[in-house]
Amino acid sequence: MITVTNKIETAPVGLGIVWATQIDPQRTPPGLDDHLHKLVKQRAAGLSDAEEHRRQQVRDMLRHGRYKPTGRGKPASEYLLRAAAQDERAFPRINGPVDVCNYISLRSLVPVSLWDLMLAGSDRYEFRLGREDERYVFNTGGQHIELHDLLVGCRIPEAQTSEPIVNPVKDSLATKTTPQTNAVAACVYAPMEAVTVDELADLCADFAAWLARCGEAPETGAGVVLPGETCTV
């Protein structure tokens, strides 16, 4: 289990938390390929008015201070939408857990972070706004993302230092999945004006069910952390 605190105060953001252990990252859950194929074709056809409203609400969720969710700062869910619109062959396929993460994000139209629990080295996390001068490397090319005023998820190791490792745009390279990953956690970032608590809970339950197929007998858990709450999931 992991303990998560939602310290996001600038907008009503619900956090859907999912975890899975004893997974095989090289195993694609049975049935995922068919679901992704149908979903990518659906998204390539365009969004309904309600779906477009949710996309805009996700952007608004990230607007704070100096951070503007445009250009390279768009939520990761919009990159998936663009990939789906281009060509099904352009849609990213990485490994079982990441592919499940991308499926959930593309289906719900909200950003999702995924991290390796062992690399993170903590069972305590907090989500807040990035502070001035906070940044991390997000790809193998050594590129950084500036985190000031961006919604970030942070690990809290025994030293009690809150260190950002994920956000709704680009996750840290330091805790991304590898071929050796056997335990993961994920956060679904949901603007409460567009996603109800029940919808978020159902989405996380489905997310966990897919991760449970990434191995022989993975253990999973899921829950929702509302603003101002600390919950053990």
C-alpha positions as CSV (number, residue, x, y, z in Angstrom):
1,M,0.0,0.0,0.0
2,I,1.0,3.6,-0.5
3,T,0.0,6.8,1.3
4,V,-0.8,9.8,-0.8
5,T,-1.6,13.4,0.3
6,N,-3.4,15.8,-2.1
7,K,-2.1,19.3,-1.4
8,I,-3.4,20.8,-4.6
9,E,-5.2,24.0,-3.5
10,T,-5.5,26.0,-6.7
11,A,-8.1,23.9,-8.4
12,P,-10.4,21.0,-7.4
13,V,-8.3,18.1,-8.6
14,G,-9.1,14.5,-7.8
15,L,-6.3,12.0,-7.8
16,G,-7.0,8.4,-8.8
17,I,-4.2,6.2,-7.4
18,V,-3.5,2.7,-8.6
19,W,-0.7,0.3,-7.8
20,A,0.4,-3.2,-8.9
21,T,3.1,-5.5,-7.7
22,Q,4.5,-8.8,-9.1
23,I,4.0,-7.6,-12.7
24,D,5.8,-8.6,-15.8
25,P,6.4,-5.4,-17.9
26,Q,7.0,-7.4,-21.0
27,R,3.5,-9.0,-20.9
28,T,0.7,-7.3,-22.8
29,P,-2.6,-7.9,-21.1
30,P,-4.8,-10.2,-23.2
31,G,-7.4,-8.1,-25.0
32,L,-5.6,-4.8,-24.7
33,D,-4.5,-4.7,-28.4
34,D,-8.1,-5.0,-29.6
35,H,-9.3,-2.3,-27.1
36,L,-6.5,0.0,-28.2
37,H,-7.2,-0.5,-31.9
38,K,-10.9,0.4,-31.5
39,L,-10.2,3.3,-29.2
40,V,-7.5,4.8,-31.5
41,K,-9.9,4.7,-34.5
42,Q,-12.6,6.3,-32.3
43,R,-10.3,9.2,-31.2
44,A,-9.1,9.7,-34.8
45,A,-12.7,10.5,-35.8
46,G,-12.7,13.5,-33.4
47,L,-14.2,14.5,-30.0
48,S,-17.8,15.1,-29.1
49,D,-18.8,18.4,-27.5
50,A,-18.7,16.8,-24.0
51,E,-15.2,15.3,-24.7
52,E,-13.9,18.6,-26.0
53,H,-15.2,20.2,-22.8
54,R,-13.3,17.7,-20.7
55,R,-10.1,18.4,-22.7
56,Q,-10.4,22.1,-22.0
57,Q,-11.1,21.4,-18.3
58,V,-7.9,19.4,-18.1
59,R,-5.9,22.3,-19.5
60,D,-7.6,24.7,-17.0
61,M,-6.6,22.3,-14.2
62,L,-3.0,23.1,-15.0
63,R,-3.3,26.9,-15.3
64,H,-1.6,28.5,-12.3
65,G,0.9,31.3,-11.9
66,R,3.5,31.2,-14.5
67,Y,2.6,27.8,-15.9
68,K,0.6,27.7,-19.1
69,P,-0.5,24.4,-20.5
70,T,0.2,25.2,-24.2
71,G,2.9,24.2,-26.7
72,R,5.3,21.7,-25.1
73,G,3.5,22.2,-21.8
74,K,0.3,20.6,-22.9
75,P,-1.0,17.7,-20.7
76,A,0.3,14.3,-21.8
77,S,-3.3,13.2,-22.7
78,E,-3.2,15.6,-25.7
79,Y,0.0,14.1,-27.1
80,L,-1.8,10.7,-27.1
81,L,-4.8,12.3,-28.9
82,R,-2.5,13.8,-31.5
83,A,-0.8,10.4,-32.0
84,A,-4.2,8.7,-32.4
85,A,-5.2,11.3,-35.0
86,Q,-2.1,10.9,-37.1
87,D,-2.0,7.1,-37.7
88,E,-2.6,4.1,-35.6
89,R,1.0,3.0,-36.3
90,A,2.2,6.3,-34.7
91,F,0.5,5.5,-31.4
92,P,3.2,4.6,-28.9
93,R,3.6,1.1,-27.6
94,I,6.2,0.6,-24.9
95,N,5.4,-2.2,-22.5
96,G,2.4,-3.7,-20.7
97,P,2.0,-1.2,-17.8
98,V,2.7,1.8,-20.0
99,D,0.4,0.7,-22.7
100,V,-2.4,0.2,-20.1
101,C,-1.6,3.7,-18.8
102,N,-1.9,5.2,-22.3
103,Y,-5.1,3.3,-22.9
104,I,-6.7,4.7,-19.8
105,S,-5.5,8.2,-20.5
106,L,-6.7,8.1,-24.1
107,R,-10.1,6.7,-23.1
108,S,-10.7,9.1,-20.3
109,L,-9.0,12.2,-21.9
110,V,-7.1,13.0,-18.7
111,P,-3.4,12.7,-18.0
112,V,-1.9,9.8,-16.1
113,S,1.5,9.3,-14.6
114,L,3.2,6.0,-14.0
115,W,6.3,5.2,-12.0
116,D,8.4,2.3,-10.8
117,L,7.8,1.9,-7.1
118,M,11.2,0.3,-6.4
119,L,13.1,3.1,-8.2
120,A,11.0,5.7,-6.3
121,G,12.1,4.0,-3.1
122,S,9.1,5.3,-1.1
123,D,5.6,4.4,0.0
124,R,4.7,8.0,0.8
125,Y,3.8,10.6,-1.8
126,E,2.4,14.1,-2.0
127,F,0.9,16.0,-4.9
128,R,1.3,19.8,-4.9
129,L,2.5,22.7,-7.1
130,G,6.1,22.8,-8.2
131,R,8.4,25.2,-6.4
132,E,10.7,27.8,-7.9
133,D,13.9,26.1,-9.3
134,E,12.5,22.6,-9.1
135,R,13.1,20.6,-12.3
136,Y,14.0,17.1,-13.4
137,V,15.3,15.2,-16.4
138,F,12.5,13.6,-18.4
139,N,14.2,11.8,-21.3
140,T,17.4,10.0,-22.1
141,G,18.6,13.0,-24.0
142,G,19.0,14.8,-20.7
143,Q,16.3,17.4,-21.3
144,H,14.7,19.1,-18.2
145,I,11.2,20.2,-17.5
146,E,10.8,23.3,-15.3
147,L,8.2,22.5,-12.6
148,H,7.5,25.9,-11.0
149,D,3.7,26.2,-10.6
150,L,3.1,22.9,-12.4
151,L,1.1,20.2,-10.6
152,V,3.7,17.6,-9.4
153,G,3.7,14.3,-7.6
154,C,6.6,13.9,-5.1
155,R,8.1,11.0,-3.3
156,I,8.9,11.5,0.4
157,P,11.7,9.2,1.4
158,E,13.0,8.7,4.9
159,A,14.9,12.0,4.8
160,Q,11.4,13.7,4.6
161,T,12.4,15.7,1.5
162,S,9.6,16.1,-1.0
163,E,11.1,15.4,-4.4
164,P,9.1,15.7,-7.6
165,I,9.1,12.6,-9.8
166,V,5.9,12.9,-12.0
167,N,3.5,15.5,-13.4
168,P,0.6,15.5,-15.9
169,V,3.0,16.6,-18.8
170,K,6.2,14.6,-18.5
171,D,7.3,12.1,-15.9
172,S,10.9,11.9,-14.5
173,L,13.3,9.6,-16.3
174,A,14.6,8.5,-12.9
175,T,11.5,6.5,-12.0
176,K,10.2,5.4,-15.4
177,T,9.6,1.7,-16.0
178,T,12.3,-0.5,-17.2
179,P,12.5,-4.2,-18.4
180,Q,13.2,-5.1,-14.8
181,T,10.2,-3.2,-13.3
182,N,8.0,-5.5,-11.1
183,A,6.0,-2.9,-9.1
184,V,4.3,0.3,-10.3
185,A,2.0,3.0,-9.1
186,A,0.0,5.5,-11.2
187,C,-1.9,8.7,-10.7
188,V,-4.9,9.8,-12.8
189,Y,-5.3,13.6,-12.6
190,A,-9.0,14.5,-12.8
191,P,-10.5,18.0,-12.9
192,M,-13.5,17.6,-10.5
193,E,-15.6,19.9,-12.7
194,A,-15.5,17.3,-15.5
195,V,-15.0,14.0,-13.7
196,T,-17.2,12.8,-10.8
197,V,-15.7,10.9,-7.9
198,D,-17.6,7.8,-8.9
199,E,-16.3,8.1,-12.5
200,L,-12.8,8.4,-11.2
201,A,-13.2,5.4,-8.9
202,D,-14.6,3.3,-11.7
203,L,-11.7,4.3,-14.0
204,C,-9.1,3.4,-11.4
205,A,-10.8,0.0,-10.8
206,D,-10.6,-0.7,-14.5
207,F,-7.0,0.5,-14.6
208,A,-6.1,-1.9,-11.8
209,A,-7.9,-4.8,-13.5
210,W,-5.8,-4.3,-16.6
211,L,-2.6,-4.2,-14.6
212,A,-3.7,-7.4,-12.9
213,R,-3.2,-9.1,-16.3
214,C,0.4,-8.0,-16.7
215,G,1.8,-11.1,-15.1
216,E,0.8,-14.5,-13.6
217,A,-0.7,-13.2,-10.4
218,P,-0.1,-9.5,-9.7
219,E,-1.5,-7.8,-6.6
220,T,-3.3,-4.5,-7.2
221,G,-5.0,-1.7,-5.3
222,A,-6.8,1.5,-6.2
223,G,-8.5,4.5,-4.6
224,V,-9.4,8.2,-4.9
225,V,-7.7,11.0,-2.9
226,L,-9.7,14.2,-2.9
227,P,-8.2,17.7,-2.2
228,G,-7.0,18.2,1.3
229,E,-7.1,14.4,2.0
230,T,-4.4,11.9,3.0
231,C,-5.3,8.4,2.2
232,T,-3.6,5.0,2.2
233,V,-4.5,3.1,-0.9
